[in-house]
Amino acid sequence: MPMTNVRKNPAKLTREDLKIAPESPTMELSETPAVEPSDQTSKTVRHAPLVYRVEEIAQLLAISNRAAYNLCNTTKDFKVIRLGTSIRVSKQSFDDWFAAV
């Protein structure tokens, strides 16, 4: 069964092939932003986290993740918080300990 309307070289398409009028833009620029900030989001205050993750402790101390987990499991020098299987470290107590070292 022969195929009709098949071009020999699909890389050489013309404007007529694409049905684009040369004078009509495909997109118009707008002076206004796409999304206006609402009063709700502008009043939202972003708080910095109050805890570190163990991976962040490892980066701060330039040690491996395993060594950071071992430190968190054995230390009494800063406050370690366990939430289920997650471990978090109080930022304030860690920063105080780190400054004293």
Residue frames relative to the residue before (quaternion, step in Angstrom):
aa qw qx qy qz dx dy dz
M 1.0000 0.0000 0.0000 0.0000 0.00 0.00 0.00
P 0.3087 -0.7757 0.5180 0.1863 3.66 -0.49 1.11
M 0.3649 -0.7192 0.5523 0.2109 3.55 -1.11 0.78
T 0.2319 -0.7658 0.5827 0.1422 3.55 -0.99 0.78
N 0.8112 0.2683 -0.2172 0.4720 3.55 -1.30 0.43
V 0.4484 0.6470 -0.4896 0.3751 3.58 0.99 0.77
R 0.3011 -0.7633 0.5441 0.1750 3.57 -0.69 1.08
K 0.5104 -0.6514 0.4685 0.3092 3.54 -1.10 0.69
N 0.7914 0.1385 -0.0657 0.5918 3.60 1.05 -0.74
P 0.2140 -0.8260 0.5073 0.1202 3.61 -0.02 1.25
A 0.5663 0.6095 -0.3932 0.3915 3.64 1.18 -0.30
K 0.7095 0.4140 -0.2498 0.5127 3.61 1.17 -0.47
L 0.1183 0.7949 -0.5786 0.1390 3.54 0.42 1.24
T 0.3045 -0.7374 0.5721 0.1903 3.56 -1.13 0.64
R 0.6810 -0.4566 0.3610 0.4442 3.56 -1.31 0.14
E 0.6314 0.5297 -0.3395 0.4533 3.56 1.04 -0.68
D 0.6146 0.5373 -0.3455 0.4629 3.57 1.06 -0.72
L 0.7372 0.4010 -0.2190 0.4977 3.57 0.99 -0.85
K 0.3231 -0.7812 0.4678 0.2578 3.57 1.35 -0.19
I 0.3940 0.6772 -0.5050 0.3621 3.54 0.88 1.07
A 0.3127 -0.7246 0.5805 0.2004 3.56 -0.83 0.95
P 0.5021 -0.6992 0.4103 0.3013 3.63 -0.72 0.97
E 0.7165 0.4493 -0.2693 0.4607 3.62 1.05 -0.61
S 0.6622 0.5021 -0.3258 0.4508 3.62 1.15 -0.22
P 0.3414 -0.7432 0.5329 0.2170 3.61 -0.67 1.06
T 0.4644 -0.6769 0.4948 0.2851 3.54 -1.16 0.56
M 0.7873 0.1233 -0.0622 0.6009 3.58 1.22 -0.49
E 0.2070 -0.7597 0.5996 0.1429 3.55 -1.09 0.62
L 0.4064 -0.7019 0.5322 0.2430 3.54 -1.05 0.80
S 0.1936 -0.7772 0.5916 0.0916 3.53 -1.07 0.76
E 0.4622 -0.6832 0.4951 0.2729 3.56 -1.08 0.72
T 0.6875 0.4617 -0.2769 0.4873 3.59 1.16 -0.51
P 0.5422 -0.6156 0.4455 0.3586 3.62 -1.08 0.59
A 0.6211 -0.5683 0.3985 0.3641 3.54 -1.20 0.57
V 0.7881 0.1348 -0.0632 0.5973 3.58 1.03 -0.75
E 0.3109 -0.7409 0.5681 0.1781 3.54 -0.76 1.02
P 0.4496 -0.6707 0.4967 0.3181 3.62 -0.89 0.77
S 0.3371 -0.7405 0.5442 0.2045 3.54 -0.89 0.89
D 0.6408 -0.5202 0.3890 0.4092 3.56 -1.23 0.36
Q 0.6042 0.5834 -0.3441 0.4197 3.57 1.11 -0.75
T 0.7331 0.4229 -0.2539 0.4681 3.61 0.78 -0.99
S 0.6424 0.5232 -0.3479 0.4387 3.61 1.02 -0.61
K 0.6795 0.4698 -0.2867 0.4851 3.60 1.19 -0.49
T 0.5229 0.6399 -0.4169 0.3785 3.60 1.25 -0.26
V 0.2286 -0.7659 0.5898 0.1151 3.55 -0.85 1.00
R 0.2794 -0.7517 0.5756 0.1598 3.54 -0.85 0.99
H 0.1929 -0.7881 0.5789 0.0812 3.56 -0.75 1.10
A 0.4581 -0.6467 0.5322 0.2977 3.53 -1.08 0.72
P 0.5673 -0.5974 0.4267 0.3732 3.60 -1.04 0.64
L 0.3698 -0.7356 0.5305 0.2016 3.55 -1.10 0.75
V 0.7352 0.3426 -0.2001 0.5496 3.57 1.29 -0.07
Y 0.3420 -0.6789 0.6038 0.2397 3.51 -1.39 0.34
R 0.3738 -0.6440 0.6019 0.2886 3.54 -1.27 0.42
V 0.6506 -0.5295 0.3600 0.4083 3.59 -1.17 0.48
E 0.6174 0.5502 -0.3439 0.4448 3.60 1.04 -0.73
E 0.6458 0.5051 -0.3171 0.4768 3.60 1.09 -0.69
I 0.6006 0.5396 -0.3466 0.4775 3.58 1.10 -0.70
A 0.6399 0.5285 -0.3200 0.4570 3.59 0.95 -0.89
Q 0.6708 0.4883 -0.3016 0.4697 3.60 0.93 -0.85
L 0.6600 0.5185 -0.3154 0.4427 3.58 0.91 -0.87
L 0.7484 0.3779 -0.2021 0.5062 3.58 1.02 -0.81
A 0.3550 -0.7525 0.4763 0.2844 3.60 1.32 -0.12
I 0.4895 0.6048 -0.4626 0.4249 3.54 0.87 1.07
S 0.6321 -0.5298 0.3920 0.4075 3.57 -1.25 0.20
N 0.6428 -0.5101 0.3996 0.4085 3.55 -1.26 0.37
R 0.6366 0.5336 -0.3300 0.4485 3.60 0.97 -0.85
A 0.6614 0.4937 -0.3082 0.4730 3.60 0.94 -0.87
A 0.6364 0.5183 -0.3261 0.4690 3.60 1.05 -0.71
Y 0.6328 0.5070 -0.3286 0.4843 3.60 1.02 -0.75
N 0.6427 0.5150 -0.3235 0.4659 3.58 0.96 -0.84
L 0.6379 0.5204 -0.3221 0.4676 3.59 0.98 -0.84
C 0.6860 0.4847 -0.2882 0.4599 3.60 0.85 -0.94
N 0.6775 0.4937 -0.2920 0.4603 3.58 1.09 -0.66
T 0.7778 0.3591 -0.1837 0.4821 3.61 1.13 -0.48
T 0.6109 0.6119 -0.3522 0.3583 3.61 1.12 -0.45
K 0.1771 -0.7230 0.6546 0.1320 3.48 -1.35 0.49
D 0.4989 0.7062 -0.3840 0.3238 3.58 1.35 -0.02
F 0.7868 0.0698 -0.0576 0.6105 3.61 1.15 -0.48
K 0.5986 -0.6210 0.3922 0.3198 3.53 -1.22 0.60
V 0.1179 -0.7761 0.6189 0.0263 3.56 -0.78 1.13
I 0.1576 -0.7904 0.5898 0.0517 3.56 -0.83 1.05
R 0.1411 -0.7847 0.6000 0.0659 3.56 -0.84 1.01
L 0.0443 -0.7766 0.6279 -0.0242 3.55 -0.79 1.13
G 0.7801 -0.1411 0.0575 0.6068 3.56 0.02 1.27
T 0.7817 -0.2470 0.2050 0.5347 3.57 -0.62 -1.12
S 0.5660 0.5960 -0.3850 0.4198 3.59 1.28 -0.06
I 0.1838 -0.7548 0.6207 0.1058 3.53 -1.15 0.72
R 0.0061 -0.7716 0.6356 -0.0239 3.54 -0.92 0.99
V 0.2479 -0.7579 0.5900 0.1271 3.55 -1.17 0.67
S 0.4983 -0.6478 0.4909 0.3016 3.55 -0.91 0.95
K 0.4506 -0.7134 0.4719 0.2556 3.54 -0.66 1.15
Q 0.6636 0.5211 -0.3065 0.4407 3.58 0.89 -0.95
S 0.7054 0.4517 -0.2861 0.4653 3.60 0.80 -0.95
F 0.6417 0.5084 -0.3363 0.4655 3.62 1.02 -0.70
D 0.6628 0.5060 -0.3120 0.4553 3.59 0.90 -0.90
D 0.6305 0.5200 -0.3293 0.4729 3.59 1.04 -0.76
W 0.6593 0.5018 -0.2984 0.4738 3.58 0.94 -0.91
F 0.6767 0.5058 -0.2889 0.4504 3.57 0.90 -0.97
A 0.6495 0.5145 -0.3142 0.4634 3.60 1.03 -0.74
A 0.6826 0.4929 -0.2780 0.4625 3.57 1.12 -0.69
V 0.5912 0.6038 -0.3642 0.3915 3.59 1.16 -0.46
